[in-house]
Amino acid sequence: MQTELSKKLGAEHAIFGFTPFPAVAAAISRAGGFGVLGAVRYTAPDELARDLDWMQEHVDGRPYGLDVVMPAKKVEGVTEADVEAMIPKGHRQFVQDTLAKHGVPELAEGEASGWRITGWMEQVARDQLDVAFDYPIRLLANALGSPPADVVERAHARGVLVAALAGSARHARKHADAGIDLVVAQGYEAGGHTGEIASMVLTPEAVEAVAPLPVLAAGGIGSGEQIAAALALGAQGVWLGSLWLTTTEADLHSPALTRKLLAAGSGDTVRSRALTGKPARQLRTRWTDAWDDPQGPGPLPMPLQGLLVAEAVSRIQKYEVQELLGTPVGQIVGRMNSERSVQAVFDDLTRGFERALDRVNRIAGRGGQS
């Protein structure tokens, strides 16, 4: 399952696995894919350094990358406190009323929120890069489009490829013009922030728009057959995120959430602004319903919404409040029906890929492998 891009990066399979968990990212690389560690949850540089140290010891010399979240344009002089002050009192009251309605306990006195959105602040991402560039990362991906020009130059000076996520061919062309090295074409089916164009339509449009730059297909991919389809559409690999959430190496800190993911069908997600202020696909819950209700105040724009709900999300997760408990996840959640190791997932993906090639060869009259 190799392509020109995977060979260039030293990966056995053209499977790029995005995950917030170092153990999962390392396991993806060891299995022959390309593990990409999501950095948005790291608010202190030393925390990221600790986990990159761990990955260095556990990837067995295999390649890996980092995913950050930073805007292309810099906003000077704005602190987290400044942003917090912009949140309306009515929205804060709505959060408290919703939590009280569902009996969500308070955090213990002095206990800080375990989930913050500060990783969306540009300076936090820059601090992360100061750490990351001391490690042999092979790829830097940015979830908010093209990173600032100086970041692209800094990565290229270190021999690091730069990727940017795109939800349309227009976005993909902008990334190419900004000097990035590859585009991740993320379809509507994907978990987290995603646009409105489905993967089957988006992938070939992006491939055509930025040729000869390589494109990775993302969104709704969770089988080897789907990987084969993505490559047939012109992609040089796939970008998988949701699929790893129920692996044994993942650390969701919530058995209840894992059970919800395993039980969910492909129709049990919703594209909602409830978490960050931008449309993000996630499990549909009473929490997303409350924010999407036209009778409510509605979500605030990014990054206000993320700061507003940070403590609430921590409380919901800590106490595993079933009807409110959710997480970003794509429509592929319908295939995530059992806890398996990352290696087991890879074995299934490669077998499915071989089945797809065999089927197409038979249709084309070229015989098959069996």
N, C-alpha and C positions, 0 to 999 in steps of 0.2 A: 504494500500500500504506500509506495514511495512516489514522490513527485520531485520536480526540480527544486521546489522550495524546501521540502523536507530534507532532501540531500544536502542542500546548502547549509541548513541549520544543524545537520548531524543527527536527525531523528530517523528511526527505522520506519515509522508510520506517519503519514500526513494527518495525524490527529492531534490537535492543539487543545489542551484541556485547561480551561479557566476555573480557578477555585480559590476561595479565601483561606483554605486549610493547607499549611505547608506539607503535612503528611500525605495529603492527596496529590498535591503538585509533584512531590518527589516520586510518589508511586507511579504517576502517569509517565514521568520521564524514564523511570526504571523499566516500565513495561514496553518502552519503545516509542512512546509518543513524545509530546513536547509540553511539559507542565508550565503553566503560567500562574504565578501567585498574585492574587488580588491584594492591592495595598491599601484600599480605601479605609479599612478598619483600623489601620495603625495610626495612632495620634502622636506617638513619640518615636523619634528615629531609632532609639536604642531597642525598642520592641521589634522593629523591622530587622535591625541588624542581628538580633538574637535568632530570629527565625530563618534569616538567610544563612547564618552560620550553620544552623541545623540542616538546612537543605544541602549545603555544600558537602556535609558529611553523609548524606543519605541519597544522593542522586547517582551514586556510583560513576561519577565522571560524565554523566549524560547531560545534554543541554536543557536549559530552562529559561524562563523569562519573567517579566514583571508587568502587571497591569496597574496603571495609576488613573486618577480622575482629575483632570485640570482643564480649565477653559483656555481657548486659544488667545483670548484677550485678557490682559492683566488689569485688575482694578486696584488702584493704589490706596493705601491708608485705611482700608476697611477691616476691622477686627471682628472676631466672633461676637464680642459684646455689642458692637454696633448693630450687627445683624439681629441679635436677640431682641434689641430694643424696638425693632420694627414689627414685631409680632403683636397683632391686636389682642386686647384683653378678651374680647368675645371668643376668639379662637382658643385661647387658653382655657376659658370656662367650658367650652364645648368638649375639650379633651377630658377635663375633670368629670364632667357630667356623664360622658360615655363610659369612662372607667368605673364610676360609681354605680351606674346602671347595671353593670355586669359583675359587680362585687370584686373588683380587682384590688388587692391589698396595696398599701403604701410600701415603699422601700424602707428598710430599717434606717433609723436615724444615723446620718453621716454616711450612708451608703450612696456612692455615686452611680449615675447611670452607666450601664455597661455597654451601651450602644450610642455612639455619637456620629454625627455627619460631618465632623470637622475635616475628614479626609477629602471633602469636596472643596475645601479652601485651597487656593493656589499655593500659598506659602507652605502649607503642610505637604503638598505633593512635591514641591521643590526640595524640601528637607528630606523627603523619602528618596529622591533621586540622588542627593548628595551621598546617601548611604549606599544605594543600589549600584552606583557606578564604581564602587570599590569591589564589586563582585563580578564574576565572569558571566553576567547575564547576556544572552544572545539576542533577546527581543524585548523591546519596550512598547507596550500597547497603551493607548489612551482611549478611555470609554466615552469621552466627551468630544470626539472628533480629533482633528489635527492638534497636536500640542504646539505651544509657542515655538516660533522659528529657532530661538536660541537653544531650546531643548532638543529639537531635531538635530541641529548642528553638533551639539554636545554628544548626543548618542552616536552620530555618524563618526565623530572623531575617535570614538572608542570601538568602532567596528560593530556597533549594536544596530540591528534593524529596527525600524519604527513602524508600528501598525496603528491604524485608526479604524474605529467602528463607524459604519455608515448604514443608514436606513433607506437610502435612495441612490440612484445613479448620479444625481446632481451632487449629493454629499460626497460620493466616491470621487468624482472629478475634482472637487475642491481639495480633497486630501492629496490627490496626485499632484495638483498644482502647488501644494504646500511642501512637496518634497518627501512625502512619506514613502515607505518601501513596499507596503502591502496593505490591502483593504480587507477588513472583516465585514462582509455583507450580512447584516443581521436582520432577519425577517421578522415579521409580525408575531410569529409563533414563539419567539424567544422569551426567556425569563429576563427580568430586570428591565432596564430602559430599552424601549424598542419602538420602531415606527409603525407604519400602517400598510406596508407592502409585504406580501407573503414571500417566503424564501424561494419558491419555485419560479416566481416572477423576478424577484430581486437579483438572484445570483447571476443569471446570464446577462441581465442589464448592466450590472456592475462590472462583470468581466469585459463586456464590450466597451464600457465607458472608459476604463483605465488601462486597457491593453497597451503594452505588454506587462504591466505590473501584475503580480500575482494577487489573487482574491481567495479568501477563505470563506466558506459558506457557514452560516450560523442560524440557528432557530429551527426547532422542530426536528432535529437530527438526533437519533438515539439508537440506530441500528446500522449494521454493515451495509444493508441494502440501500439505506438512505445516504450513506457515505458514497457509495458507487454512483447514485443519482447525482449527487453534488459534483463529483468529478466529471461526470458526463455532461454537466451543464457548464463546464469550463473552470470550475474552482480547482485550486492546487492543494486543497486540504479542507478540513472542517474544524470549526471552533465550537467545542462542546462545553457547556457549563452546568446546566441543571442535572444532567445525568449522574454527576459525581456526588450529589447531595445525600444519596442513600447508600453510598459505599461504606464499608466497614471502617475505612480510614478517616471518614469525615467526622467532625466533632461539632455537632449541632447543639450540644448541651441540653437537649430536650427530647426524651423518648416520645413524648406526646406529639411533638412536631414530626418526628420521623414516622410515627404511625399514621399521621394525617397524610404525609406525602405518599406513603405506600398504598394508602386506600384511595387516593384521589384519582379521578379520571381526567382525560384530556379536556373535558368541558368544565373542570372545576377551578379554572384560573380566570382572572379578570385583569384587564389593562387599566390601572388606576393610578391617580396622582397621590394617593393616601400616604405613601411612605416618604417620598422625597419632594413632591411638587411637580415632577415630570412624569409622564405616563410610563408606568413600569408594570410588567406582567408579574402577577403574584397569585398565591392562593386566594380565592374569594372567601371572605370571612364576614362576620358581623361588623368588624372594624372597617373593612373596605366599603361595606354597604353604607355605614354611617357617613363616611366622607363623600360617597358618591350620591347620597340622597339629596335631591334638589331642595328639600326643606332645610338642610343644614347650611353651615357657613361656607362649605366648599374648601378644598385644599388651598394653601398658600403657594406662591411660586417658590422654586428652588433658590436659595437653600433654606428659606424660612420654614417650610413644612418639615424638613428633616430635623431642624433644631427644635421645632415645636413638639414633635411626637417622640423625641429620643427617649425621655424618661418613661413615657407610656409604653413604648415598645419593650423597654427593659423590664418593666413590671409585668407585662403580659407574658413575656418569655420566661421570666424567673418563676412565676406562679403557674405557668402552663394553663392559662385560661382558655379552655378548649374552643369556645365559640369565637374568640378574637385572635387566636394563635395562627400566624401565617408566616410566609417567607417568599421572597422573589423566586419564581420558578416558571419554566416554560410549559407549553402544552404537551411536551414530551413526558410530563409527569405521569401520564396514563400508562407508560411502559415501565415505570419504575415501581415494580411490584414486589421486589424482595431486596434484602440487604446482601450485597455481594462485595467482594474485594475489587479493587481497581483492576488487578490482573484478570479476574474473572470477567469483568466488563470488557476488557480488551480482547480476551479470547472469543467472547460472543461477537464483538464487532468484526473481528477478522474472519470468523466463520461466515457471518452474514455477507461480508464483502465477497468472499469466494463463491458463495451461493449465487449472488447477483451476477457475477462475471460468468459463471457457468450457464445461468439462464439466458443471458444475452448472447453468449456464444452459440447456444443451441438455436435460438431464434434466428441468428445470422447464418446458421448452417455451417458453423465452424467446428462442430463437435463440442464436447464439454470435458470437465475433469472427472466426471463419474458416469 
